[in-house]
Amino acid sequence: MSILTAAVVLVGLLCVLDLLLSFGIIRRLREQNEALKNVRQQAFPEPDIALPAGATIGAFSAVTVGGTELSTADIDGSPALVGFFSPGCEPCKERMPQFIEYATRFEGKVVAIAAGSEEETADMVVRLGEVAEVILELDGGVVHKAFGASGYPALCLVDGDRTMLASGWEMSALPTPATL
């Protein structure tokens, strides 16, 4: 019996040692992965999806789907929330409800740009039209150029002086409406 007990204790100790070594290896791999991620970000930074904070937006003039003329002058004097969306973009489908929710709490002008043809963007225009003035524009149009939008979704917050306060492809890039 004592040999059997010693064998069970020995196997138990070996299992605990193996478990401790496994945790150590996992921790080391996570540290190396994080270090590699930081090196990659420094060597290959993600390009801005729109003009960075502090940049001044360019001049534009466009017609909304409702037939109203909208230009740079229309966002002077108050903050503006601007979102660029494309119907074939999966992240756009994920961010659009967040954008709509943010827009309902936002105090200022809300503009949404639907990139594509009328047929492609019909559902998007209806949904965004509940909270925003919607502009239908092809990729690379005048509004895209004014905001430096180079991908989707591009989310921008502009102050009343046409200066970009924040931009990004996730809602977390924008400050919460209560802090504006």
Backbone as a ProteinNet text record, in pm:
[ID]
protein_1_A
[PRIMARY]
MSILTAAVVLVGLLCVLDLLLSFGIIRRLREQNEALKNVRQQAFPEPDIALPAGATIGAFSAVTVGGTELSTADIDGSPALVGFFSPGCEPCKERMPQFIEYATRFEGKVVAIAAGSEEETADMVVRLGEVAEVILELDGGVVHKAFGASGYPALCLVDGDRTMLASGWEMSALPTPATL
[TERTIARY]
80	0	85	194.2	276.4	340.6	371.9	428.3	321.6	198.9	89.5	63.2	66.2	45.5	157.5	281.6	395.2	383.7	337.9	322.6	215.1	104.7	-3.8	44.1	116.4	169.5	268	355.2	452.5	383.5	283.2	208.3	137.7	81.6	16	113.5	233	334.8	380.5	397	435.1	326.3	200.5	89.2	90.1	113.2	118.2	236.2	353.5	469.8	442.1	378.6	344	246.5	151.2	55.3	124.6	215.7	289.1	375.2	442.6	524.3	436.7	320.9	229.3	183	147.3	106.7	220.8	342.1	458	480.1	466.8	483.9	374.3	251.8	140.3	162	205.9	230.8	341.4	447.7	559.2	514.3	433.4	383.1	295.2	214	130.5	215.8	319.7	409.8	479.2	526.5	593.2	496.9	374.9	274.1	243.6	232.4	206.2	324.8	445.9	564.8	571.7	541.8	541.7	434.5	319.3	210.8	254	320.7	369	473.4	563.3	665.7	599.3	500.8	428.7	356.5	293.8	222.2	317.3	438.2	535.1	592.2	617.9	676	572.9	450.5	344.4	220	220.9	103.9	-18.4	-135.1	-258.9	-282.6	-314.5	-341.7	-472.1	-478.4	-601.1	-711.6	-829.8	-943	-1008.2	-975.1	-1021.6	-916.8	-939.1	-843.7	-823.5	-702.2	-678.3	-728.3	-737.2	-778.1	-684.7	-742.1	-665.2	-658.8	-688.9	-687.4	-814.2	-806.1	-920.8	-983.2	-1114.1	-1180.5	-1182.2	-1184.2	-1187.1	-1327.8	-1336.5	-1465.4	-1539.5	-1670.7	-1753.8	-1891.8	-1960.7	-2099.9	-2164.1	-2276.9	-2345.6	-2494.6	-2571.4	-2716.3	-2756.5	-2839.3	-2885.6	-2990.6	-3023.6	-3126.1	-3261.9	-3278.6	-3401.6	-3404.7	-3295.4	-3290.8	-3235.9	-3189.9	-3134.8	-2986.8	-2943.2	-2800.8	-2730.9	-2619.3	-2541.6	-2397.2	-2339.2	-2201.1	-2124.6	-1998.9	-1912.5	-1970	-2029	-2085.3	-2197.4	-2266	-2375.9	-2329.4	-2203	-2154.1	-2072	-2068	-1999.4	-2082	-2013	-2078.6	-2128.6	-2141.3	-2184.7	-2113.9	-2099.7	-2031.1	-2112	-2042.6	-2107.1	-2053.8	-2144	-2111.1	-2129.5	-2025.6	-2029.8	-1987.4	-2066.3	-2034.6	-2038.4	-1940.9	-1932.4	-1958.2	-2056.9	-2095.7	-2108.8	-2081.7	-2093.2	-2177.9	-2268.3	-2357.7	-2287.8	-2174.7	-2105.4	-2006.4	-2007.4	-1908.2	-1966.5	-1911.1	-1960.5	-1941.8	-1823.1	-1810.4	-1912.3	-1951.3	-2053.4	-2185.4	-2220.2	-2345.5	-2342.3	-2224.5	-2209.4	-2212.2	-2149.9	-2137.1	-2259.7	-2338.2	-2450.5	-2548.7	-2590.3	-2679.1	-2613.1	-2482.9	-2411	-2407.1	-2385	-2383.4	-2521.1	-2625.8	-2762.1	-2791.1	-2751.6	-2773.7	-2694.8	-2570.5	-2486.1	-2550	-2599.9	-2659.6	-2783.7	-2858.5	-2979.5	-2944.5	-2826.1	-2782.5	-2693.7	-2659.5	-2566.1	-2638.8	-2581.3	-2639.1	-2557.9	-2602.9	-2535	-2585.6	-2523.9	-2565	-2510.4	-2595.1	-2555.2	-2568	-2458.2	-2454.1	-2403	-2469.5	-2425.7	-2406.5	-2298.4	-2270.1	-2282.9	-2375	-2394.3	-2321.7	-2221.7	-2137.9	-2189.6	-2242.3	-2292.4	-2408.6	-2470.4	-2584.2	-2711	-2816	-2944	-2996.5	-2988.1	-3039.7	-2961.6	-2829.4	-2744.1	-2765.7	-2788.2	-2792	-2932.3	-3035.3	-3173.4	-3205.1	-3175.7	-3204.5	-3121.3	-2996.8	-2905.5	-2955.7	-2999.5	-3047.9	-3169.9	-3259.4	-3379.1	-3340.2	-3253.8	-3213.5	-3138.7	-3041.8	-2963.6	-3047.5	-3145.5	-3230.6	-3313.7	-3327.9	-3402.7	-3329.9	-3196.4	-3119.1	-3024.6	-3009.7	-2906.8	-2956.6	-2887.8	-2903.9	-2813.9	-2871.2	-2797.7	-2758.6	-2631.8	-2578.5	-2543.4	-2589.7	-2556.7	-2439.8	-2328	-2207.6	-2123.4	-2061	-1969.5	-1838.6	-1767.6	-1638.8	-1545.5	-1483.3	-1391.1	-1456.5	-1583.4	-1654	-1605.8	-1670.4	-1624	-1629.8	-1731.3	-1740.3	-1633.6	-1612.1	-1505.3	-1370.9	-1344.7	-1218	-1207.4	-1315.5	-1313.5	-1278	-1322.6	-1296.6	-1179	-1121.1	-1010.4	-1052.7	-1179.2	-1231	-1172.5	-1105.4	-1038.6	-1083.8	-1187.5	-1238.4	-1371.6	-1426.4	-1557.9	-1557	-1632.7	-1698.6	-1597.3	-1611.6	-1529	-1621.1	-1585.5	-1667.6	-1589.8	-1652.3	-1582.6	-1664	-1592.6	-1653.7	-1580.1	-1655.4	-1597.8	-1654.1	-1567.1	-1617.8	-1674.1	-1725.2	-1787.7	-1692.3	-1562.4	-1461.7	-1403.4	-1470.8	-1427.7	-1302	-1270.6	-1153.6	-1197.9	-1128.1	-1159.2	-1124.5	-1224.6	-1201	-1157.5	-1217.6	-1184.6	-1230.3	-1163.1	-1204.5	-1155.6	-1222	-1182.5	-1285.2	-1265.4	-1360.7	-1445.6	-1418.2	-1499.4	-1557.8	-1674	-1739.5	-1654.5	-1571.5	-1486.7	-1386.6	-1363.9	-1272.4	-1333.5	-1466.5	-1534.6	-1566.3	-1558.2	-1593.6	-1743	-1779.5	-1922.3	-1993.4	-2117.3	-2188.3	-2197.2	-2199.2	-2208.7	-2083.9	-1969.6	-1845.6	-1817.2	-1905.9	-1881.7	-1911.7
-119.5	0	127	124.4	245	279.4	179	205.3	270.4	222	278.3	423.1	451.5	587.7	678.9	630.7	710	738.4	640.6	659.2	763.5	761.1	858.2	997.9	1010.4	1140.6	1191.6	1103.9	1142.5	1189.1	1116.2	1155.6	1289	1309.4	1435.7	1552.1	1533.4	1638.3	1669.7	1565.8	1587.6	1665.1	1637.2	1710.6	1856.8	1884.9	2022.7	2095.4	2028.8	2089.1	2118.3	2024.3	2043.3	2161.3	2171.9	2281.1	2416	2424.3	2548.6	2586.8	2489.9	2516.7	2562.2	2501.5	2540.2	2684.8	2722.4	2860.6	2958	2920.8	3005.1	3023.2	2916.7	2923.4	3009.9	2992.2	3071.4	3219.8	3251	3391	3449.8	3375.1	3421.1	3442.9	3352.3	3367.9	3492.1	3518.5	3639.5	3765.6	3766.4	3882.4	3903	3794.5	3804.8	3850.3	3800.4	3840.9	3990.1	4039.5	4182.4	4267.1	4222.2	4294.8	4297.5	4185.9	4180	4271.5	4275.1	4362.6	4509.4	4547.9	4685.5	4720.1	4627.4	4650	4665.9	4580.1	4587.7	4721.7	4768.9	4896.2	5012.8	5005.4	5112.1	5107.6	4987.8	4974.1	4998.1	4954.3	4967.2	5026.3	5156.1	5214.4	5208.9	5192.2	5191.2	5329.4	5335.8	5467.5	5523.5	5655	5718.5	5691.8	5661.2	5635	5765.9	5874.3	6009.1	6106.1	6233.8	6332.5	6314.7	6331.6	6314.6	6434.7	6417	6525.6	6644.5	6764.1	6885.7	6933.8	6845.9	6884.4	6963.1	7044.6	7122	7052.6	7035.1	6969.4	7062.3	7002.2	7079.5	7127.6	7214.5	7267.7	7162.2	7159.1	7068.9	7129	7079.4	7114.6	6992.7	6948.3	6829.1	6845.1	6760.5	6761.4	6635.9	6653.4	6539.4	6462.4	6341.1	6262.4	6331	6421.3	6498.5	6620.6	6645.5	6757	6886.4	6884.7	7004	7016.9	7138.1	7163	7167.2	7098.2	7094.3	7126.1	7221.8	7259.6	7278	7309.3	7332.5	7442	7543.4	7655.2	7609.4	7500.6	7451.8	7389.8	7357.3	7300.9	7401.8	7525.8	7630.6	7666.6	7688.2	7737.1	7631.1	7508.5	7403.4	7273.8	7185.1	7058.9	6974.8	6889.6	6801.1	6659.6	6565.8	6423.4	6376.4	6317.6	6274.9	6128.4	6049.2	5908	5867.5	5788.8	5737.3	5587.4	5541	5400.2	5346.9	5217.7	5151.4	5025.7	4996.4	4881.4	4745.2	4730.6	4602.3	4582.5	4670.4	4671.1	4610.3	4496.3	4431	4516.8	4580	4667.5	4781.9	4827.8	4934.2	4885.1	4762.6	4704.7	4692.8	4666.1	4656.9	4794.8	4893.6	5026.5	5115.3	5088.8	5177.1	5190.7	5083.2	5101.3	5185	5167.7	5246.6	5393.6	5419.5	5556.1	5621	5547.8	5599.8	5631.2	5543	5565.5	5687.1	5699.2	5813.6	5942.2	5936.9	6054.5	6103	6011.4	6052.5	6132.8	6112.9	6186.9	6305.3	6319.9	6423.2	6555.8	6662.5	6795.5	6871.1	6867.6	6931.3	6871.4	6906.4	6856.1	6714.6	6628.3	6490.2	6467.1	6423.6	6398.7	6256.8	6184	6048.9	6041.1	5980.5	5963.2	5815.1	5783.6	5646.2	5634	5549	5535.3	5422.6	5459.7	5359.6	5413.7	5324.4	5365.1	5371.4	5429.8	5440	5302.3	5206.9	5072.3	5004.2	5015.2	4950.3	5006.8	5137.1	5205.2	5233.7	5183.6	5218.3	5192.2	5073.2	5041.8	5129.2	5147.5	5228.5	5372.5	5427.1	5565.8	5581.6	5483.7	5490.4	5490.4	5398.6	5388.2	5512.5	5558.2	5675.5	5802.7	5804.8	5922.2	5954.7	5860.3	5884.8	5982.5	5988.7	6072.4	6169.3	6157.5	6235.8	6288.9	6390.8	6434.2	6342.2	6272	6168.8	6219.1	6198.4	6231.8	6101.3	6085.8	5968.9	6007.3	5937.2	5975.7	5852.1	5850.5	5741.1	5760.2	5651.3	5655.4	5753.4	5842.6	5939.4	6068.7	6088.1	6211	6330.5	6444.9	6569.5	6565.7	6503	6496.3	6400.9	6289	6196.3	6270	6347.6	6420.2	6526.5	6596.8	6702.9	6648.5	6527.2	6467.2	6369	6347.9	6254.3	6111	6078.8	5944.3	5846.6	5743.7	5647.7	5504.7	5486.5	5353.6	5363.2	5246.7	5242.9	5150.4	5182.5	5309.8	5412.8	5534.2	5645.2	5733.6	5753.3	5830.3	5954	6070.6	6196.3	6286.9	6358.4	6460.1	6590.3	6692.4	6819.7	6929.6	7023.3	7134.9	7242.1	7349.3	7454.9	7534.7	7513.1	7585	7497.1	7388.5	7294	7216.4	7210.2	7135.6	6998	6896.6	6760.2	6740.3	6701.4	6673.1	6528.6	6437.8	6295.4	6224.4	6114.6	6032.5	5890.5	5798.4	5658.5	5569.5	5440.6	5347.6	5278.6	5307	5253.7	5369.5	5347.6	5454.1	5493.9	5405.6	5436.9	5547	5576.9	5685.2	5821.4	5825.8	5952.4	5966	6089.9	6108.3	6085.4	6050.3	6030.1	6165.1	6167.6	6294.1	6379	6317.7	6394.7	6478.1	6439.1	6512.3	6617.7	6633.2	6732.4	6871.8
0	0	0	69.3	77.5	-56.7	-141.2	-272.3	-361.4	-351	-428.5	-386.5	-258.4	-208.2	-256.8	-250.6	-296.2	-446.7	-523.5	-667.6	-697.6	-626.6	-646.5	-609.7	-499.5	-458.2	-562.3	-612.3	-713.4	-842.5	-886.8	-1007.4	-982.8	-865.7	-831.8	-835	-778.9	-780	-921.9	-1003.8	-1143.3	-1218.7	-1191.6	-1255.2	-1213.6	-1085.7	-1038	-1102.3	-1109.3	-1173.5	-1320.8	-1390.4	-1531.2	-1547.2	-1457.5	-1462.2	-1442.1	-1346.4	-1321.9	-1442.1	-1501.1	-1619.4	-1737.2	-1753.9	-1862.1	-1844.4	-1721.4	-1695.8	-1725.5	-1688.4	-1716.6	-1866.5	-1942.1	-2087.7	-2150.1	-2106	-2159.1	-2130.6	-2007.2	-1971.3	-2058.9	-2081.2	-2163.9	-2309.2	-2361.9	-2498.7	-2512.3	-2412	-2416.2	-2414	-2331.3	-2325.9	-2460	-2520.6	-2650.1	-2759.3	-2753.9	-2851.8	-2839.3	-2718.1	-2695.5	-2742.6	-2713.9	-2758.5	-2910.6	-2974.9	-3121.1	-3179.6	-3115.4	-3160.7	-3152.8	-3044.3	-3029.7	-3135.4	-3163.6	-3266.3	-3402.6	-3432	-3559	-3573.7	-3466	-3471.5	-3494.3	-3437.8	-3458.4	-3599.4	-3650.3	-3783.7	-3894	-3870.8	-3970.1	-3904.7	-3874.2	-3808.5	-3900.1	-3836.9	-3914.6	-3972.7	-4099.7	-4158.8	-4102.3	-4096.3	-4049.5	-4150.7	-4100.3	-4188.4	-4231.3	-4160.2	-4193.4	-4141.3	-4164.3	-4113.9	-3964	-3914.3	-3770.8	-3690.7	-3560.5	-3471.8	-3490.1	-3495.8	-3513.3	-3657.4	-3753.6	-3894.9	-3927.9	-4029.2	-4074.5	-4195.3	-4190.7	-4303.1	-4423.5	-4539.9	-4663.5	-4696	-4794	-4837.1	-4918.7	-4904.2	-4982.8	-5001	-5098.1	-5123.3	-5185	-5128	-5176.5	-5153.1	-5216.4	-5201.3	-5124.9	-5021	-4942.8	-5022.4	-4975.8	-5044.5	-5036.6	-4941.6	-4929.7	-5020.5	-5094.1	-5187.5	-5130.7	-5006.5	-4943.1	-4976	-5004.4	-5028.3	-4892.9	-4881.1	-4757.8	-4792.9	-4720.5	-4749.5	-4619.5	-4634.2	-4518.4	-4430.2	-4490.9	-4414.5	-4321	-4354.8	-4271.7	-4140.7	-4130.4	-4003.7	-3924.6	-3971	-3895.1	-3771.8	-3661.8	-3541.1	-3445.5	-3487.2	-3393.8	-3430	-3333.8	-3363.4	-3462.8	-3534.3	-3630.9	-3615.9	-3625	-3625.6	-3768.9	-3825.6	-3965.6	-3972.9	-4044.5	-4060.9	-4206.6	-4248	-4384.6	-4378.9	-4456.7	-4454.6	-4596.7	-4611.8	-4740.9	-4723.1	-4815.8	-4798.4	-4797.3	-4862.1	-4866	-4752.9	-4655.5	-4548.2	-4420.8	-4377.6	-4255.7	-4130.2	-4110.2	-3993.3	-3994.3	-4114.3	-4123.2	-4065.3	-4096.6	-4046.4	-3894.3	-3839.2	-3693.7	-3628.3	-3690.7	-3630.3	-3651.1	-3754.9	-3785.1	-3668	-3600.7	-3485.9	-3374.7	-3355.8	-3255.5	-3296.1	-3424.4	-3476	-3456.4	-3489.6	-3475	-3329.3	-3240.3	-3096.8	-3047.5	-3091.8	-3056.7	-3109.4	-3232.4	-3296.1	-3222.1	-3161.5	-3088.4	-2964.2	-2910.2	-2790.8	-2824.7	-2951.8	-2994.6	-3015.2	-2963	-2979.8	-3083.4	-3204.4	-3315.5	-3444.2	-3554.1	-3684.8	-3702.9	-3758.6	-3786.7	-3937.3	-3997.4	-4141.1	-4163.5	-4252.2	-4286.9	-4437.8	-4478.8	-4620.3	-4651.9	-4742.9	-4789.1	-4921.6	-4925	-5045.3	-5132.9	-5248.5	-5341.2	-5421.5	-5497.6	-5580.6	-5495.7	-5551.9	-5479.9	-5441.3	-5533	-5506.4	-5393.7	-5398.7	-5298.3	-5159	-5151.6	-5022	-4971	-5037.2	-5002.3	-4854.4	-4803.7	-4662.6	-4568.9	-4604.1	-4523.5	-4514.4	-4626.2	-4630.4	-4540	-4542.4	-4457.9	-4310.7	-4272	-4130.9	-4084.3	-4164.2	-4126	-4131.4	-4221	-4236.9	-4114.3	-4022.9	-3899	-3807.5	-3817.2	-3724.9	-3793.5	-3925.1	-3993.8	-4128.1	-4174.8	-4312.6	-4393.6	-4489.4	-4562.7	-4701.2	-4732.3	-4864.5	-4933.2	-5056	-5136.1	-5226.1	-5209.3	-5282.3	-5310.8	-5425.1	-5457	-5381.3	-5358.4	-5290	-5361.1	-5285	-5343	-5386.4	-5350.8	-5386.8	-5306.4	-5327.1	-5265.3	-5113	-5056.1	-4909.1	-4855.8	-4924.2	-4885.2	-4881.6	-4986.2	-4994.3	-4886.1	-4858.1	-4756.6	-4618.9	-4588.5	-4457.8	-4461.2	-4577.7	-4589.5	-4563.7	-4588.5	-4563.5	-4664.7	-4612.8	-4700.4	-4677.1	-4596	-4567.5	-4497.4	-4462.5	-4399.9	-4279.5	-4179.4	-4155.4	-4108.2	-4153.3	-4104.5	-4021.9	-3896.9	-3804.2	-3762.1	-3774.8	-3750.6	-3659.5	-3576.3	-3491.8	-3519.9	-3562.4	-3604.6	-3515.7	-3473.6	-3394.1	-3486.8	-3430.5	-3509	-3594.7	-3578.1	-3657.4	-3767.7	-3800.9	-3905.3	-3868.3	-3740.3	-3693.9	-3646.5	-3692.3	-3654.2	-3507.2	-3428.2	-3286.5	-3265.9	-3342.8	-3331.1	-3457.8	-3488.3	-3601.7	-3579.9	-3645.1	-3634.6	-3701.2	-3691.5	-3751.6	-3646.2	-3517.9	-3409.3	-3329.8	-3270.6	-3193.5	-3073.1	-3024.2	-2909.6	-2941.4	-3069.3	-3107.6	-3079.1	-3064.9	-3040.5	-2891.6	-2838.7	-2697.7	-2677.8	-2556.8	-2531	-2540.3	-2588.6	-2607	-2480	-2363.8	-2240.3	-2214.9	-2272.9	-2248.2	-2352.4	-2449.2	-2555.7	-2508
[MASK]
++++++++++++++++++++++++++++++++++++++++++++++++++++++++++++++++++++++++++++++++++++++++++++++++++++++++++++++++++++++++++++++++++++++++++++++++++++++++++++++++++++++++++++++++++++

